[in-house]
């Protein structure tokens, strides 16, 4: 079923803001896909058709992008989309066990949603937060240093409607659709809430300060100060 007139009117206003940020309309495709995903909870055929029409693309062009990026879902996911990392560090520190126990605990497989529609589960590869392994993400917010027990408790709290907060970032967790709207470029005014970095992120800076180390000048890979009187060869 195509978007209703009310939905299309709302999308048109937001799409105009998104497209206006870019020198060429095609550049707006990724945030526009997040916008339609925020509307429906996934990128439907109607969403693909809408994006193609807004940007002067074919539906095949848009579908190719949707199928490439895993952040875009082709079927509904839960109100809270849980991803478990099993890449190298997370994997050896328990990520596989966390994923296996969540599958059993929730009664769902990869990319499936609990019957109540609250939680869906995804097997992720690298959340770029190895210093906090094992790491999970919920609606793209970090939950660090997880264990099978804390993962099960997090899933139970999400299903029960209990407020949970990411390890780093805002003090509250937004819903899947709200996250989609943020990724589309609409500020939720939560960006400055909570810690942006934890102690593990700052270890390198602390060591450098203790040793009086500074960054090398641009263009020098050896850390030595360059002779500014010489012309570059």
TASUL-V688205 format. One record per residue. N is the residue number from 1. RES is the residue in three letters. SS is DSSP state (alpha for helix, beta for strand, coil for the rest). Layout:
BEGIN
N_RES_SS, N_RES_SS
END
This chain:
BEGIN
1_UNK_coil, 2_UNK_coil, 3_UNK_coil, 4_UNK_coil, 5_UNK_alpha, 6_UNK_alpha, 7_UNK_alpha, 8_UNK_alpha, 9_UNK_alpha, 10_UNK_alpha, 11_UNK_alpha, 12_UNK_alpha, 13_UNK_alpha, 14_UNK_alpha, 15_UNK_alpha, 16_UNK_alpha, 17_UNK_alpha, 18_UNK_alpha, 19_UNK_alpha, 20_UNK_coil, 21_UNK_coil, 22_UNK_coil, 23_UNK_coil, 24_UNK_coil, 25_UNK_alpha, 26_UNK_alpha, 27_UNK_alpha, 28_UNK_alpha, 29_UNK_alpha, 30_UNK_alpha, 31_UNK_alpha, 32_UNK_alpha, 33_UNK_alpha, 34_UNK_alpha, 35_UNK_alpha, 36_UNK_alpha, 37_UNK_alpha, 38_UNK_alpha, 39_UNK_alpha, 40_UNK_alpha, 41_UNK_coil, 42_UNK_coil, 43_UNK_coil, 44_UNK_coil, 45_UNK_alpha, 46_UNK_alpha, 47_UNK_alpha, 48_UNK_alpha, 49_UNK_alpha, 50_UNK_alpha, 51_UNK_alpha, 52_UNK_alpha, 53_UNK_alpha, 54_UNK_alpha, 55_UNK_alpha, 56_UNK_coil, 57_UNK_coil, 58_UNK_coil, 59_UNK_alpha, 60_UNK_alpha, 61_UNK_alpha, 62_UNK_alpha, 63_UNK_alpha, 64_UNK_alpha, 65_UNK_alpha, 66_UNK_alpha, 67_UNK_alpha, 68_UNK_alpha, 69_UNK_coil, 70_UNK_coil, 71_UNK_coil, 72_UNK_coil, 73_UNK_coil, 74_UNK_coil, 75_UNK_coil, 76_UNK_coil, 77_UNK_coil, 78_UNK_coil, 79_UNK_coil, 80_UNK_beta, 81_UNK_beta, 82_UNK_beta, 83_UNK_beta, 84_UNK_beta, 85_UNK_beta, 86_UNK_coil, 87_UNK_coil, 88_UNK_alpha, 89_UNK_alpha, 90_UNK_alpha, 91_UNK_alpha, 92_UNK_alpha, 93_UNK_alpha, 94_UNK_alpha, 95_UNK_alpha, 96_UNK_alpha, 97_UNK_alpha, 98_UNK_alpha, 99_UNK_alpha, 100_UNK_alpha, 101_UNK_alpha, 102_UNK_alpha, 103_UNK_alpha, 104_UNK_alpha, 105_UNK_alpha, 106_UNK_alpha, 107_UNK_coil, 108_UNK_coil, 109_UNK_coil, 110_UNK_coil, 111_UNK_coil, 112_UNK_beta, 113_UNK_beta, 114_UNK_coil, 115_UNK_coil, 116_UNK_coil, 117_UNK_coil, 118_UNK_coil, 119_UNK_beta, 120_UNK_beta, 121_UNK_beta, 122_UNK_beta, 123_UNK_beta, 124_UNK_beta, 125_UNK_coil, 126_UNK_coil, 127_UNK_coil, 128_UNK_coil, 129_UNK_coil, 130_UNK_alpha, 131_UNK_alpha, 132_UNK_alpha, 133_UNK_coil, 134_UNK_coil, 135_UNK_coil, 136_UNK_beta, 137_UNK_beta, 138_UNK_beta, 139_UNK_coil, 140_UNK_coil, 141_UNK_beta, 142_UNK_beta, 143_UNK_beta, 144_UNK_coil, 145_UNK_coil, 146_UNK_coil, 147_UNK_coil, 148_UNK_alpha, 149_UNK_alpha, 150_UNK_alpha, 151_UNK_alpha, 152_UNK_alpha, 153_UNK_alpha, 154_UNK_alpha, 155_UNK_alpha, 156_UNK_alpha, 157_UNK_alpha, 158_UNK_alpha, 159_UNK_alpha, 160_UNK_alpha, 161_UNK_coil, 162_UNK_coil, 163_UNK_coil, 164_UNK_coil, 165_UNK_coil, 166_UNK_coil, 167_UNK_coil, 168_UNK_coil, 169_UNK_coil, 170_UNK_coil, 171_UNK_coil, 172_UNK_coil, 173_UNK_coil, 174_UNK_coil, 175_UNK_coil, 176_UNK_alpha, 177_UNK_alpha, 178_UNK_alpha, 179_UNK_alpha, 180_UNK_alpha, 181_UNK_alpha, 182_UNK_alpha, 183_UNK_alpha, 184_UNK_coil, 185_UNK_coil, 186_UNK_coil, 187_UNK_coil, 188_UNK_coil, 189_UNK_coil, 190_UNK_coil, 191_UNK_coil, 192_UNK_coil, 193_UNK_coil, 194_UNK_coil, 195_UNK_coil, 196_UNK_coil, 197_UNK_coil, 198_UNK_coil, 199_UNK_alpha, 200_UNK_alpha, 201_UNK_alpha, 202_UNK_alpha, 203_UNK_alpha, 204_UNK_alpha, 205_UNK_alpha, 206_UNK_alpha, 207_UNK_alpha, 208_UNK_alpha, 209_UNK_alpha, 210_UNK_alpha, 211_UNK_alpha, 212_UNK_coil, 213_UNK_coil, 214_UNK_coil, 215_UNK_coil, 216_UNK_coil, 217_UNK_coil, 218_UNK_coil, 219_UNK_coil, 220_UNK_coil, 221_UNK_coil, 222_UNK_coil, 223_UNK_coil, 224_UNK_coil, 225_UNK_coil, 226_UNK_coil, 227_UNK_coil, 228_UNK_coil, 229_UNK_coil, 230_UNK_coil, 231_UNK_coil, 232_UNK_coil, 233_UNK_coil
END
